[in-house]
C-alpha cells in the first residue's frame, strides 16, 4: 500500500518539477536584469581620468614631487560638470583630461567617448578626495547616499577603470563600515570585498539604488591585485569635502582646543567616573575655544548636537568637520548635567594646504625646480607671519629637477631674484628670464621668519 501511494504521488512531483525550475530561472533572470539595469544607470556618470604632471614622492615627504602619468576613475556628482575622484589620481601640478562615455547608441562595443580638458577645483590629501570641473551641462550624474546607514553584508557595486579598462563593474558586500587604517588617523573607510584594482581609484561605490556610498580609494594586497580587501572613502565624508571645495576652494578643519579619552571600564574603575560611556576631557588648551566656552578637565561629553558620543574618535570627527560653526555639547560634570555651546575654529596650519592651492602647470618654475603660488590672502594664514605682504611661496620641490638638498624648501618665501623684486609668479618668471644659463641666482628668501640669500645655479 505504501509503495502504491508513493507511485501515485510521483507523477505529481514530476509534473511540478518544470514549474519549480521555471521559478528559479525566472528569479535569476530577474536578478540579472536588475544588475544590468543598475550598471546601465550608473555607467554614464562614471568617467576615466587621464593625468600628466607631478605627485608626492612619498607619504613622508609630500612636498617633494615626482613626474607622473596615470589613469583613474571619477564620477559626476552634478549635471554642470563637477566630478569627484581621489586626490592621488590627479596628483599635483597637472594636466587633467576626462574621458566621458558616450551613451544611447545601444552598441555592444561603444565608441571610446569624448576626451575633455578638466580643471582641478581643489584636492584634499588628508581624505584623498579631489574635485574636478569640465565645461558643459546636463551631464549624467549620481546622487550621494548616506554612508551612516550602511551595514555589514549590504550589497554594493564598485565602478571604475581598472588597468585603464573604462567602465568596469564588480559586485560585493560591505565588510566593515568604519575601518580605521592607522590609529592616529581621523579618516575612516568602508571596507568591501567588491573587487577594486589599480585604476578603480576615484570611481564610485554604489548601493542597490545607484546612490554613491563611497569613493574607491585603495586596496590591501600582497600581490598588488584584488584580494577582496578594498577600501572606499565614505560618501558622507566625500560629500562634505566636495561641498567645502566648491564653496571655499579647500577643506576647512575644526578644532576647539581639547584632548580627549574614550571612556572604558578600566578608566571608570580607576577614576570613579559617574558614566560608563562617552568621552572624557583630559586637557583644555589655555586660550582655546573650549576654555572660552567653559569646558573643564574631567568633563564628560555625552552627546554632540543631541547625538550620543561613544568614542573620542566620534567627537574628533564632529569637531573636525565643523569649522566655522558651533557645536552643542551635553556635558556631565560630576553628577551635574550641562549644555555648553562651543565655537569650532578652523585649524590654522594644515599639512599640504599650500599644495592644495596649486592649480596647474602655471605654478611650475622649472628654472628653480619648484612649484609655487603667489603670497596672498589665501596663503598668509597658513604661514608664520611673513615679513612682507607680497612674494612667491614655494609649495613643493620637484625631485627630478632640484639639483641640491640645500636649495629651496617648501614654505620658503621668495622676495627678490638678483636684486629684482618679486611680487608674484609673473614677476618671478620675468626676473628669471633675464638670467643667463649658468649664471648664479641670488634669491632673497624668508625661511622660518628669517631673511637670507640663497645661491642657486641657473640651469
C-alpha positions in Angstrom: 0.0 0.0 0.0 2.8 2.4 0.9 4.6 1.6 -2.4 1.4 2.3 -4.3 0.9 5.5 -2.5 4.4 6.7 -3.4 3.9 5.7 -7.0 0.7 7.7 -7.1 2.5 10.8 -5.8 5.4 10.6 -8.2 3.6 11.9 -11.3 2.5 15.0 -9.3 6.1 15.6 -8.2 7.4 15.2 -11.8 4.7 17.5 -13.1 5.7 20.1 -10.5 9.4 20.0 -11.3 9.4 22.0 -14.5 7.4 24.7 -12.8 9.9 24.8 -10.0 12.8 25.1 -12.5 11.0 27.8 -14.3 10.6 29.7 -10.9 14.3 29.7 -10.1 15.2 30.6 -13.6 12.8 33.4 -13.6 14.2 34.7 -10.3 17.8 34.5 -11.5 16.9 36.3 -14.8 15.1 39.0 -12.8 18.1 39.5 -10.6 20.4 39.6 -13.6 18.2 42.2 -15.3 18.3 44.2 -12.1 22.1 44.2 -12.0 22.3 45.1 -15.7 19.8 48.0 -15.2 21.8 49.3 -12.3 25.0 49.2 -14.4 23.3 51.0 -17.3 22.1 53.7 -14.9 25.5 54.2 -13.3 27.8 53.8 -16.3 27.1 57.2 -18.0 28.1 59.1 -14.8 31.5 57.3 -14.4 34.5 58.8 -16.2 38.1 57.8 -16.8 40.7 60.3 -15.8 44.0 60.7 -17.6 46.7 62.8 -15.9 50.1 64.1 -16.6 52.0 66.1 -14.0 53.5 65.7 -10.6 52.7 63.7 -7.5 54.2 63.5 -3.9 57.4 61.3 -4.0 56.3 59.6 -0.7 53.9 60.0 2.2 56.7 61.1 4.4 57.7 64.0 2.2 54.6 65.2 0.5 56.2 68.4 -0.7 58.9 66.5 -2.7 57.3 65.8 -6.1 58.0 63.5 -9.0 56.8 63.5 -12.6 53.9 61.1 -13.2 51.4 59.9 -15.8 48.4 57.9 -14.7 44.8 57.0 -15.1 42.0 56.6 -12.7 38.3 57.0 -12.4 35.8 59.6 -11.2 32.1 60.2 -11.0 29.8 63.2 -12.0 28.0 64.4 -8.9 26.4 67.5 -10.5 24.9 68.0 -14.0 27.0 71.1 -14.5 30.2 69.1 -14.8 31.6 68.6 -11.3 33.4 65.3 -10.7 34.6 63.7 -7.5 37.7 61.5 -7.6 40.7 60.7 -5.4 43.4 63.3 -4.7 46.1 60.8 -5.5 44.6 60.3 -9.0 45.2 63.9 -10.0 48.4 64.5 -8.1 49.8 68.0 -8.0 50.7 70.4 -10.9 48.8 68.5 -13.6 47.1 68.4 -16.9 43.9 66.5 -16.4 41.6 65.1 -19.1 38.4 63.3 -18.6 37.1 60.6 -20.9 33.3 61.0 -20.8 31.5 57.8 -22.0 29.1 58.0 -25.0 25.6 56.7 -24.3 22.4 55.9 -26.0 23.6 54.0 -29.2 22.9 50.5 -27.9 26.1 49.1 -29.4 27.9 46.3 -27.6 31.3 47.9 -28.4 30.7 51.6 -27.7 33.0 54.4 -29.0 35.6 55.4 -26.5 33.8 58.7 -25.7 34.7 62.4 -25.5 38.1 63.4 -24.1 37.6 66.8 -22.3 40.0 69.0 -20.5 39.3 69.3 -16.8 40.1 71.9 -14.2 41.1 70.8 -10.7 38.9 72.8 -8.4 40.6 71.6 -5.3 42.1 68.5 -3.6 42.5 67.3 -0.1 45.3 64.8 0.6 44.1 64.0 4.2 40.8 62.5 2.9 42.2 61.7 -0.6 39.3 63.5 -2.3 39.6 65.8 -5.2 37.0 67.8 -7.2 37.3 68.4 -11.0 35.2 70.5 -13.3 34.6 70.1 -17.1 32.8 72.7 -19.2 29.3 71.8 -20.2 25.9 70.9 -18.7 23.3 68.2 -18.5 25.9 65.6 -17.7 24.5 62.3 -16.2 25.3 62.3 -12.5 24.8 60.2 -9.4 23.5 61.4 -6.0 25.3 60.9 -2.8 23.9 58.3 -0.4 24.1 58.3 3.4 27.1 56.2 4.4 26.0 56.3 8.0 23.1 53.9 7.1 25.4 51.2 5.7 25.8 47.9 7.4 28.0 44.8 7.1 26.6 42.4 4.5 24.9 45.1 2.4 25.2 44.7 -1.4 27.4 47.2 -3.2 28.9 47.7 -6.6 32.3 49.2 -7.5 32.7 51.1 -10.8 35.9 52.4 -12.4 38.6 51.8 -14.9 40.9 49.1 -13.6 44.2 48.9 -15.6 42.7 51.6 -17.9 39.7 49.4 -18.9 37.0 52.0 -18.7 33.6 51.4 -17.2 34.0 48.1 -15.4 31.8 47.0 -12.6 32.3 44.5 -9.8 29.9 43.4 -7.1 30.4 42.5 -3.4 29.2 43.3 0.1 30.2 45.7 2.9 32.7 44.0 5.1 33.0 46.9 7.7 31.6 50.4 7.8 34.2 52.2 9.9 37.7 50.7 9.3 40.5 52.9 10.7 43.7 52.1 8.8 46.0 54.0 11.2 45.1 54.5 14.9 46.2 58.2 14.9 44.4 58.9 11.6 41.0 60.5 11.9 40.0 59.2 8.5 37.8 56.1 8.5 36.9 53.9 5.5 34.3 51.5 4.2 35.8 48.0 3.7 34.3 45.9 0.9 35.1 42.6 -0.9 33.9 44.1 -4.2 36.9 43.8 -6.5 38.9 47.0 -6.6 42.1 47.1 -8.7 44.6 49.8 -9.9 42.6 52.2 -12.0 39.4 51.8 -9.9 40.7 54.6 -7.6 38.2 57.6 -7.6 35.3 55.6 -9.0 32.1 55.3 -7.1 31.0 52.5 -4.8 27.2 52.5 -5.1 24.3 50.8 -3.3 21.5 48.9 -4.9 19.6 52.1 -5.6 22.6 53.6 -7.6 23.5 56.2 -5.0 27.2 56.9 -4.2 28.0 55.4 -0.8 31.8 55.6 -1.2 34.7 56.6 -3.4 37.0 53.7 -4.2 40.4 54.6 -2.7 42.8 51.7 -2.2 43.3 48.0 -1.6 45.4 45.9 0.8 47.1 43.2 -1.3 50.5 41.5 -1.0 50.2 40.7 -4.7 49.1 44.1 -5.9 45.9 42.7 -7.3 42.5 42.3 -5.8 42.4 40.1 -2.7 38.9 41.0 -1.5 40.1 43.8 0.8 39.2 47.1 -0.7 38.6 50.5 1.0 36.4 53.4 0.0 36.1 56.9 1.5 32.5 57.1 3.0 30.1 59.2 0.9 29.3 61.5 3.9 33.0 62.5 4.1 33.3 62.7 0.3 30.2 64.9 0.1 31.5 67.2 2.9 34.8 67.6 1.1 33.1 68.2 -2.2 30.8 70.9 -0.8 33.7 72.7 1.0 35.9 72.7 -2.0 33.1 74.1 -4.2 32.4 76.8 -1.6 35.9 77.6 -0.3 38.3 76.0 -2.7 39.7 74.0 0.1 38.7 72.0 3.2 38.3 73.8 6.5 39.1 71.6 9.5 37.9 72.4 13.0 39.5 72.4 16.4 38.3 73.6 19.9 41.5 73.0 21.9 40.9 69.8 23.9 42.5 66.4 24.5 40.1 63.6 25.0 39.9 59.9 26.0 37.3 57.3 25.2 35.7 56.1 28.5 36.5 52.5 29.1 35.7 50.2 32.1 39.3 50.4 33.4 39.1 54.2 33.2 35.7 54.2 35.0 37.1 52.0 37.8 40.4 53.9 38.2 38.9 57.4 38.3 35.5 56.6 39.7 33.7 58.2 36.8 29.9 58.8 37.0 29.3 57.4 33.5 30.4 54.2 31.8 30.3 55.7 28.2 31.1 58.9 26.5 34.3 61.0 26.1 36.5 62.3 29.0 38.2 65.7 28.5 41.8 65.2 29.7 43.1 68.6 28.8 41.8 72.0 27.9 44.2 74.2 26.0 44.7 77.6 27.5 43.2 80.4 25.3 41.3 78.0 23.1 37.7 77.9 22.1 36.9 75.1 24.7 38.3 77.2 27.6 36.3 80.2 26.4 33.1 78.2 26.3 33.7 76.9 29.9 34.7 73.3 29.3 36.9 71.8 32.1 39.3 69.0 32.6 37.3 65.8 33.7 34.1 66.9 32.0 32.4 64.0 30.2 30.9 64.7 26.8 27.9 62.5 26.3 26.3 64.0 23.1 27.0 66.5 20.3 24.1 68.3 18.8 21.8 65.8 20.5 23.6 62.8 19.0 25.2 60.4 21.6 29.0 60.2 21.5 30.6 56.8 22.1 34.3 57.5 21.4 37.0 60.2 21.3 37.2 59.5 17.5 33.5 60.2 17.1 33.9 63.5 18.9 37.0 64.3 16.9 35.2 63.7 13.6 32.3 66.0 14.7 34.8 68.8 15.6 37.0 68.1 12.5 34.0 68.6 10.1 32.5 71.7 11.8 35.0 74.6 11.2 33.2 77.9 11.4 30.2 76.5 13.1 29.1 75.9 16.7 28.5 72.6 18.5 26.2 72.0 21.3 27.8 69.6 23.8 25.9 67.7 26.5 28.3 67.6 29.5 28.4 65.6 32.7 30.4 67.4 35.4 30.4 65.1 38.4 26.7 64.3 38.7 25.5 67.6 37.2 24.4 67.9 33.6 25.2 70.9 31.5 24.7 72.0 27.9 27.7 74.0 26.5 27.9 75.6 23.1 31.4 75.9 21.8 32.7 77.7 18.6 34.7 75.5 16.3 37.7 77.3 15.0 39.5 76.5 11.7 42.7 74.6 12.2 45.3 77.2 11.3 48.2 75.1 9.9 47.1 72.0 8.0 49.7 70.0 6.2 49.6 70.2 2.4 47.3 73.2 2.4 49.7 75.3 0.3 49.9 72.4 -2.2 46.1 72.4 -2.4 46.3 75.9 -3.8 48.3 74.8 -6.9 46.0 74.8 -9.9 48.2 73.7 -12.9 51.4 73.9 -14.9 51.4 77.7 -14.5 52.7 77.1 -11.0 55.8 75.3 -12.1 59.0 77.3 -12.0 61.3 74.9 -13.9 64.5 77.0 -13.5 64.3 76.7 -9.8 62.8 73.2 -9.7 59.8 74.3 -7.7 56.0 74.5 -7.7 55.0 77.9 -6.3 52.0 80.1 -5.5 51.5 83.9 -5.0 51.8 85.1 -1.5 48.2 86.4 -1.0 45.3 86.3 1.4 44.8 82.6 0.8 48.4 81.7 1.8 49.2 84.0 4.6 47.0 82.2 7.2 49.0 79.0 6.5 52.4 80.6 7.3 54.1 82.2 10.3 53.5 85.9 9.9 55.6 86.9 6.8 57.8 90.0 6.7 56.2 91.3 3.6 52.7 91.2 2.0 53.7 90.0 -1.5 56.1 87.5 -2.9 56.1 83.9 -4.1 55.7 80.9 -1.7 57.3 77.5 -2.5 54.6 74.9 -2.4 56.7 71.9 -3.4 60.1 70.8 -4.7 60.3 68.7 -7.9 62.6 65.8 -7.2 64.0 65.2 -10.7 64.7 68.9 -11.3 66.0 70.3 -8.0 69.8 69.8 -8.0 70.7 70.2 -4.3 69.2 69.4 -1.0 70.3 72.8 0.3 68.1 74.6 -2.2 64.6 76.0 -1.8 62.3 74.3 0.7 58.5 74.1 0.9 57.3 77.1 2.7 60.1 79.4 1.7 59.0 82.9 0.5 60.9 84.5 -2.4 61.0 88.3 -2.3 63.7 89.0 -4.9 66.0 87.4 -7.5 69.3 89.0 -8.3 68.0 92.3 -6.9 64.8 92.3 -8.9 61.7 92.5 -6.7 59.3 89.5 -6.9 55.7 90.3 -6.0 54.2 87.2 -7.6 54.7 84.4 -10.1 54.7 86.7 -13.1 57.5 88.9 -11.8 59.5 85.8 -10.8 59.3 84.5 -14.3 60.3 87.9 -15.8 63.3 88.1 -13.4 64.4 84.5 -14.2 64.1 85.1 -18.0 66.9 87.8 -17.8 69.3 85.4 -16.1 71.8 83.7 -18.4 72.4 79.9 -18.4 75.0 79.0 -15.8 74.7 82.4 -14.0 74.3 82.3 -10.3 70.9 83.2 -8.9 70.8 85.0 -5.6 67.3 84.6 -4.2 66.4 86.7 -1.2 64.0 84.5 0.8 62.3 84.2 4.1 62.7 80.9 5.9 61.3 80.3 9.4 60.8 84.0 9.9 64.4 84.8 9.0 65.6 86.6 5.8 68.6 85.1 3.9 70.1 84.9 0.5 70.1 81.6 -1.2 72.5 81.0 -4.1 71.3 78.8 -6.9 73.0 77.9 -10.2 70.8 78.6 -13.2 70.2 75.5 -15.2 
